[in-house]
Amino acid sequence: MYLKEHRAGDRLIVAACDQELIGQKLKHGNVVVEMTESFYKGDIVTEKQVQSALGRATSANLFGKKTIECALECGMIDPESIITINGVPHAQLYRL
């Protein structure tokens, strides 16, 4: 999995995805989600590293089966919040 942390003031935005998704364009109706290197391609990480980052995140954008399973295992996302775009599972996390 790739994980990249983006900071905006005191907020931490975590972007994580399965490695094979980098460079892909996922389409759903008129919406296109580009899995860009600039947003998603950070370090190659373990499940524990993803879970640790999610624990610190103010928000997160997650794509891919392995990444979503990792977030589910640590209880960071609700299974009902997962959607599928072009067959790829996706979830977002927001901490208020």
DSSP file (Angstrom, degrees, kcal/mol; ACC not computed):
  #  RESIDUE AA STRUCTURE BP1 BP2  ACC     N-H-->O    O-->H-N    N-H-->O    O-->H-N    TCO  KAPPA ALPHA  PHI   PSI    X-CA   Y-CA   Z-CA
    1    1 A M              0   0    0      0, 0.0    44,-2.5     0, 0.0     2,-0.4   0.000 360.0 360.0 360.0 147.8    0.0    0.0    0.0
    2    2 A Y  E     -AB  17  44A   0     15,-3.0    15,-1.9    42,-0.2     2,-0.4  -0.831 360.0-172.9 -99.3 144.1    1.0    3.6   -0.6
    3    3 A L  E     +AB  16  43A   0     40,-2.0    40,-2.0    -2,-0.4     2,-0.4  -0.994   6.0 177.8-138.5 130.9    0.5    6.2    2.1
    4    4 A K  E     -A   15   0A   0     11,-2.8    11,-2.7    -2,-0.4     2,-0.5  -0.999  16.0-148.5-134.0 134.0    1.0    9.9    1.9
    5    5 A E  E     -A   14   0A   0     -2,-0.4     2,-0.4     9,-0.2     9,-0.2  -0.867  10.1-167.6-103.8 132.7    0.4   12.5    4.6
    6    6 A H  E     -A   13   0A   0      7,-3.1     7,-3.4    -2,-0.5     2,-0.4  -0.974   8.0-153.4-118.6 130.5   -0.7   16.0    3.7
    7    7 A R  E     +A   12   0A   0     -2,-0.4     2,-0.3     5,-0.2     5,-0.2  -0.869  16.6 175.9-108.0 138.7   -0.7   18.7    6.3
    8    8 A A  E >   -A   11   0A   0      3,-2.2     3,-2.0    -2,-0.4     2,-0.3  -0.827  68.6 -58.9-138.0  95.5   -2.9   21.8    6.3
    9    9 A G  T 3  S-     0   0    0     -2,-0.3    -1,-0.1     1,-0.3     0, 0.0  -0.531 121.0 -16.7  65.2-124.8   -2.4   23.8    9.4
   10   10 A D  T 3  S+     0   0    0     -2,-0.3     2,-0.3    -3,-0.1    -1,-0.3   0.347 119.0 100.0 -93.0   6.8   -3.2   21.6   12.4
   11   11 A R  E <   -A    8   0A   0     -3,-2.0    -3,-2.2    47,-0.0     2,-0.5  -0.709  57.9-154.2 -95.9 145.1   -5.0   19.1   10.2
   12   12 A L  E     -A    7   0A   0     -2,-0.3    46,-2.7    -5,-0.2    47,-1.8  -0.971   6.4-166.5-119.4 117.3   -3.6   15.8    8.9
   13   13 A I  E     -Ac   6  59A   0     -7,-3.4    -7,-3.1    -2,-0.5     2,-0.5  -0.912   8.3-157.9-103.8 122.4   -5.0   14.4    5.6
   14   14 A V  E     -Ac   5  60A   0     45,-2.6    47,-2.6    -2,-0.6     2,-0.5  -0.880   6.9-169.4-103.9 128.5   -4.0   10.8    5.0
   15   15 A A  E     +Ac   4  61A   0    -11,-2.7   -11,-2.8    -2,-0.5     2,-0.4  -0.979  16.0 167.3-114.6 124.0   -4.2    9.4    1.4
   16   16 A A  E     +Ac   3  62A   0     45,-2.3    47,-1.9    -2,-0.5     2,-0.3  -0.998   1.6 157.1-140.1 141.7   -3.7    5.6    1.1
   17   17 A C  E     -Ac   2  63A   0    -15,-1.9   -15,-3.0    -2,-0.4    47,-0.2  -0.987  46.6 -85.1-155.7 162.3   -4.3    3.2   -1.7
   18   18 A D    >   -     0   0    0     45,-1.1     3,-1.8    -2,-0.3     4,-0.4  -0.465  45.7-118.2 -67.2 143.7   -3.3   -0.2   -3.0
   19   19 A Q  G >  S+     0   0    0      1,-0.3     3,-1.3     2,-0.2    -1,-0.1   0.838 108.6  59.8 -56.2 -39.5   -0.1    0.0   -5.1
   20   20 A E  G 3  S+     0   0    0      1,-0.2    -1,-0.3     3,-0.0    44,-0.0   0.600  93.8  67.8 -70.8  -8.8   -1.6   -1.2   -8.3
   21   21 A L  G X   +     0   0    0     -3,-1.8     3,-2.3    42,-0.1    -1,-0.2   0.676  68.3 115.5 -85.0 -17.1   -4.1    1.7   -8.4
   22   22 A I  T <  S+     0   0    0     -3,-1.3    14,-0.2    -4,-0.4     3,-0.1  -0.294  84.1  15.4 -57.4 130.1   -1.5    4.5   -8.9
   23   23 A G  T 3  S+     0   0    0     12,-3.5    -1,-0.3     1,-0.3     2,-0.1   0.286  97.8 125.6  90.7 -10.3   -2.0    6.1  -12.3
   24   24 A Q    <   -     0   0    0     -3,-2.3    11,-2.9    11,-0.2     2,-0.5  -0.456  52.6-142.6 -82.1 154.8   -5.5    4.7  -12.8
   25   25 A K  E     -F   34   0B   0      9,-0.2     2,-0.5    -2,-0.1     9,-0.2  -0.982  14.6-158.9-114.8 120.4   -8.6    6.8  -13.6
   26   26 A L  E     -F   33   0B   0      7,-3.1     7,-3.2    -2,-0.5     2,-0.4  -0.869   9.2-158.3-102.4 129.3  -11.8    5.4  -11.9
   27   27 A K  E     +F   32   0B   0     -2,-0.5    59,-0.3     5,-0.2     2,-0.3  -0.883  20.9 170.0-115.4 139.1  -15.1    6.5  -13.4
   28   28 A H  E >   -F   31   0B   0      3,-2.8     3,-2.1    -2,-0.4     2,-0.3  -0.829  69.9 -55.7-144.0 100.9  -18.5    6.6  -11.9
   29   29 A G  T 3  S-     0   0    0     -2,-0.3    -1,-0.1     1,-0.3     0, 0.0  -0.497 121.8 -17.3  63.9-127.5  -21.1    8.3  -14.0
   30   30 A N  T 3  S+     0   0    0     -2,-0.3     2,-0.4    -3,-0.1    -1,-0.3   0.462 119.5  97.6 -87.1  -2.0  -19.8   11.8  -14.8
   31   31 A V  E <   -F   28   0B   0     -3,-2.1    -3,-2.8     2,-0.0     2,-0.5  -0.743  52.0-171.2 -94.4 132.6  -17.3   11.6  -11.9
   32   32 A V  E     -F   27   0B   0     -2,-0.4     2,-0.6    -5,-0.2    -5,-0.2  -0.989   5.1-163.1-122.7 125.8  -13.6   10.7  -12.6
   33   33 A V  E     -F   26   0B   0     -7,-3.2    -7,-3.1    -2,-0.5     2,-0.5  -0.941   8.9-155.2-108.6 119.9  -11.2   10.0   -9.7
   34   34 A E  E     -F   25   0B   0     -2,-0.6     2,-1.7    -9,-0.2    -9,-0.2  -0.837  10.8-144.9 -97.7 126.8   -7.6   10.1  -10.7
   35   35 A M        -     0   0    0    -11,-2.9   -12,-3.5    -2,-0.5   -11,-0.2  -0.596  34.9-172.4 -87.6  76.4   -5.2    8.1   -8.6
   36   36 A T     >> -     0   0    0     -2,-1.7     4,-2.6   -14,-0.2     5,-0.6  -0.378  33.7-134.4 -79.4 148.3   -2.4   10.6   -9.0
   37   37 A E  H  >5S+     0   0    0      1,-0.2     4,-1.0     3,-0.2    -1,-0.1   0.872 104.9  61.6 -63.0 -37.1    1.2   10.1   -7.7
   38   38 A S  H  45S+     0   0    0      1,-0.2    -1,-0.2     2,-0.1    -3,-0.0   0.808 116.8  28.1 -64.3 -29.2    1.2   13.6   -6.3
   39   39 A F  H  45S+     0   0    0     -3,-0.4    -2,-0.2     3,-0.0    -1,-0.2   0.842 135.3  22.0 -98.3 -39.8   -1.7   12.8   -3.9
   40   40 A Y  H  <5S+     0   0    0     -4,-2.6     2,-1.5     1,-0.1   -23,-0.2   0.768  95.1  88.7-103.0 -29.6   -1.4    9.1   -3.2
   41   41 A K     << +     0   0    0     -4,-1.0    -1,-0.1    -5,-0.6     3,-0.1  -0.561  51.5 121.9 -86.4  92.1    2.1    7.9   -3.9
   42   42 A G        -     0   0    0     -2,-1.5   -38,-0.2     1,-0.4     2,-0.2   0.249  70.0 -19.4-108.2-122.8    4.1    8.4   -0.7
   43   43 A D  E     -B    3   0A   0    -40,-2.0   -40,-2.0    -2,-0.0     2,-0.5  -0.601  61.9-115.2 -88.6 149.7    5.9    5.6    1.1
   44   44 A I  E     -B    2   0A   0     -2,-0.2     2,-0.3   -42,-0.2   -42,-0.2  -0.768  52.0-176.9 -78.8 125.7    5.2    1.9    0.7
   45   45 A V        -     0   0    0    -44,-2.5     2,-0.1    -2,-0.5    -3,-0.0  -0.780  26.7-115.0-130.1 166.1    3.9    0.9    4.1
   46   46 A T     >  -     0   0    0     -2,-0.3     4,-2.0     1,-0.1     5,-0.2  -0.417  40.1-101.9 -89.6 170.7    2.7   -2.0    6.3
   47   47 A E  H  > S+     0   0    0      1,-0.2     4,-2.8     2,-0.2     5,-0.2   0.906 123.0  54.8 -59.3 -42.3   -0.8   -2.4    7.7
   48   48 A K  H  > S+     0   0    0      1,-0.2     4,-2.3     2,-0.2    -1,-0.2   0.882 106.9  50.4 -61.5 -38.2    0.4   -1.2   11.1
   49   49 A Q  H  > S+     0   0    0      2,-0.2     4,-2.3     1,-0.2    -1,-0.2   0.894 111.0  48.4 -67.9 -39.4    1.8    2.0    9.5
   50   50 A V  H  X S+     0   0    0     -4,-2.0     4,-2.6     2,-0.2    -2,-0.2   0.945 112.5  48.8 -62.9 -47.1   -1.5    2.7    7.8
   51   51 A Q  H  X S+     0   0    0     -4,-2.8     4,-1.6     1,-0.2    -2,-0.2   0.881 110.8  50.5 -62.3 -39.0   -3.5    2.0   11.0
   52   52 A S  H  X S+     0   0    0     -4,-2.3     4,-0.9     2,-0.2    -1,-0.2   0.923 111.3  48.1 -63.9 -45.2   -1.2    4.3   12.9
   53   53 A A  H >X S+     0   0    0     -4,-2.3     4,-1.3     1,-0.2     3,-0.7   0.896 109.6  52.8 -63.4 -40.4   -1.6    7.1   10.4
   54   54 A L  H 3< S+     0   0    0     -4,-2.6    -1,-0.2     1,-0.2    -2,-0.2   0.851 103.6  58.1 -64.3 -33.0   -5.4    6.7   10.4
   55   55 A G  H 3< S+     0   0    0     -4,-1.6    -1,-0.2     1,-0.2    -2,-0.2   0.769 113.7  38.3 -66.3 -25.7   -5.3    7.0   14.2
   56   56 A R  H << S+     0   0    0     -4,-0.9    -1,-0.2    -3,-0.7    -2,-0.2   0.604  95.1 111.8 -96.1 -15.7   -3.7   10.5   13.9
   57   57 A A     <  -     0   0    0     -4,-1.3   -44,-0.2     1,-0.1     3,-0.1  -0.251  51.1-162.5 -70.2 144.0   -5.6   11.6   10.8
   58   58 A T  S    S-     0   0    0    -46,-2.7    37,-3.0     1,-0.4     2,-0.3   0.772  87.7  -2.9 -84.1 -35.3   -8.2   14.4   10.8
   59   59 A S  E     -cD  13  94A   0    -47,-1.8   -45,-2.6    35,-0.2    -1,-0.4  -0.980  68.9-163.0-150.7 159.3   -9.4   13.0    7.5
   60   60 A A  E     -cD  14  93A   0     33,-2.2    33,-2.1    -2,-0.3     2,-0.5  -0.998  12.8-154.1-147.4 148.4   -8.4   10.2    5.1
   61   61 A N  E     -cD  15  92A   0    -47,-2.6   -45,-2.3    -2,-0.3     2,-0.4  -0.983  25.2-173.8-124.0 115.2   -9.1    9.2    1.6
   62   62 A L  E     +cD  16  91A   0     29,-2.7    29,-1.9    -2,-0.5     2,-0.4  -0.923   9.5 175.8-123.0 133.6   -8.8    5.4    1.0
   63   63 A F  E     +cD  17  90A   0    -47,-1.9   -45,-1.1    -2,-0.4     4,-0.2  -0.998  38.9  42.7-136.3 139.8   -8.9    3.3   -2.1
   64   64 A G  S  > S-     0   0    0     25,-2.5     4,-2.7    -2,-0.4     5,-0.2   0.031  77.2 -92.0 109.5 149.8   -8.4   -0.4   -2.8
   65   65 A K  H  > S+     0   0    0      1,-0.2     4,-2.5     2,-0.2     5,-0.2   0.922 121.8  44.3 -59.4 -49.7   -9.3   -3.8   -1.3
   66   66 A K  H  > S+     0   0    0      2,-0.2     4,-2.1     1,-0.2    -1,-0.2   0.913 115.3  48.2 -65.1 -42.9   -6.2   -4.2    0.9
   67   67 A T  H  > S+     0   0    0     -4,-0.2     4,-2.0     2,-0.2    -2,-0.2   0.916 113.5  46.8 -64.0 -44.3   -6.3   -0.6    2.2
   68   68 A I  H  X S+     0   0    0     -4,-2.7     4,-2.3     2,-0.2    -2,-0.2   0.912 111.0  51.8 -65.7 -42.7  -10.0   -0.8    3.0
   69   69 A E  H  X S+     0   0    0     -4,-2.5     4,-2.5    -5,-0.2    -1,-0.2   0.891 108.6  52.5 -60.3 -38.9   -9.6   -4.1    4.8
   70   70 A C  H  X S+     0   0    0     -4,-2.1     4,-1.3     1,-0.2    -1,-0.2   0.919 110.4  46.5 -62.3 -45.3   -6.8   -2.6    6.8
   71   71 A A  H  <>S+     0   0    0     -4,-2.0     5,-2.1     1,-0.2     6,-0.8   0.851 112.7  50.7 -67.2 -34.9   -9.0    0.3    7.9
   72   72 A L  H ><5S+     0   0    0     -4,-2.3     3,-1.5     1,-0.2    -2,-0.2   0.916 104.6  57.4 -67.0 -43.2  -11.8   -2.0    8.7
   73   73 A E  H 3<5S+     0   0    0     -4,-2.5    -1,-0.2     1,-0.3    -2,-0.2   0.830 110.3  43.1 -58.9 -34.4   -9.6   -4.3   10.8
   74   74 A C  T 3<5S-     0   0    0     -4,-1.3    -1,-0.3    -5,-0.1    -2,-0.2   0.383 113.8-116.5 -95.5   5.2   -8.6   -1.4   13.1
   75   75 A G  T < 5S+     0   0    0     -3,-1.5    -3,-0.2    -4,-0.2    -2,-0.1   0.700  75.7 128.7  74.9  19.5  -12.2   -0.1   13.3
   76   76 A M      < +     0   0    0     -5,-2.1     2,-0.3    -6,-0.2    -4,-0.2   0.724  70.0  35.3 -82.4 -21.0  -11.4    3.3   11.6
   77   77 A I  S    S-     0   0    0     -6,-0.8    -2,-0.1    -9,-0.1    16,-0.1  -0.954  79.8-121.6-131.0 154.0  -14.2    3.0    9.1
   78   78 A D    >   -     0   0    0     -2,-0.3     3,-2.2     1,-0.1     4,-0.3  -0.756  21.6-130.3 -89.6 134.9  -17.7    1.6    9.2
   79   79 A P  G >  S+     0   0    0      0, 0.0     3,-1.2     0, 0.0    -1,-0.1   0.814 108.2  60.7 -55.1 -29.8  -18.4   -1.1    6.6
   80   80 A E  G 3  S+     0   0    0      1,-0.2    -3,-0.0    -3,-0.0     0, 0.0   0.629  94.7  63.3 -74.2 -11.8  -21.6    0.8    5.6
   81   81 A S  G <  S+     0   0    0     -3,-2.2     2,-0.4     2,-0.0    11,-0.3   0.492  79.9 105.2 -89.5  -2.6  -19.5    3.8    4.5
   82   82 A I    <   -     0   0    0     -3,-1.2     2,-0.3    -4,-0.3     9,-0.2  -0.637  46.9-178.7 -83.5 129.8  -17.7    1.9    1.8
   83   83 A I  E     -E   90   0A   0      7,-2.7     7,-2.8    -2,-0.4     2,-0.5  -0.784  21.6-127.5-116.7 168.0  -18.6    2.6   -1.8
   84   84 A T  E     -E   89   0A   0     -2,-0.3     2,-0.5     5,-0.2    -2,-0.0  -0.974  18.0-172.7-120.7 128.6  -17.3    1.0   -5.0
   85   85 A I  E >  S-E   88   0A   0      3,-2.6     3,-1.9    -2,-0.5   -57,-0.1  -0.972  79.9 -19.9-120.8 115.7  -16.0    3.1   -7.9
   86   86 A N  T 3  S-     0   0    0     -2,-0.5    -1,-0.1   -59,-0.3   -58,-0.1   0.845 129.0 -52.4  55.4  35.2  -15.2    1.0  -11.0
   87   87 A G  T 3  S+     0   0    0      1,-0.2    -1,-0.3   -61,-0.0    -3,-0.0   0.473 115.3 117.8  82.8   1.9  -15.1   -2.1   -8.9
   88   88 A V  E <   - E   0  85A   0     -3,-1.9    -3,-2.6   -24,-0.1    -1,-0.2  -0.901  65.6-124.8-106.5 123.8  -12.6   -0.5   -6.5
   89   89 A P  E     - E   0  84A   0      0, 0.0   -25,-2.5     0, 0.0     2,-0.3  -0.388  33.0-177.2 -67.1 143.2  -13.6   -0.1   -2.8
   90   90 A H  E     +DE  63  83A   0     -7,-2.8    -7,-2.7   -27,-0.2     2,-0.3  -0.998   9.9 168.7-143.3 141.7  -13.4    3.5   -1.5
   91   91 A A  E     -D   62   0A   0    -29,-1.9   -29,-2.7    -2,-0.3     2,-0.4  -0.989  16.9-150.2-149.1 155.7  -14.0    5.1    1.9
   92   92 A Q  E     -D   61   0A   0     -2,-0.3     2,-0.4   -11,-0.3   -31,-0.2  -0.942   7.8-153.2-125.0 150.8  -13.4    8.4    3.6
   93   93 A L  E     -D   60   0A   0    -33,-2.1   -33,-2.2    -2,-0.4     2,-0.4  -0.980  11.2-177.3-124.7 135.0  -12.7    9.2    7.2
   94   94 A Y  E     -D   59   0A   0     -2,-0.4     2,-0.5   -35,-0.2   -35,-0.2  -0.998   9.4-163.1-133.7 131.6  -13.5   12.5    8.9
   95   95 A R              0   0    0    -37,-3.0    -2,-0.0    -2,-0.4     0, 0.0  -0.964 360.0 360.0-113.0 123.0  -12.8   13.4   12.5
   96   96 A L              0   0    0     -2,-0.5    -1,-0.1   -37,-0.0   -38,-0.0   0.428 360.0 360.0-100.7 360.0  -14.7   16.4   13.8
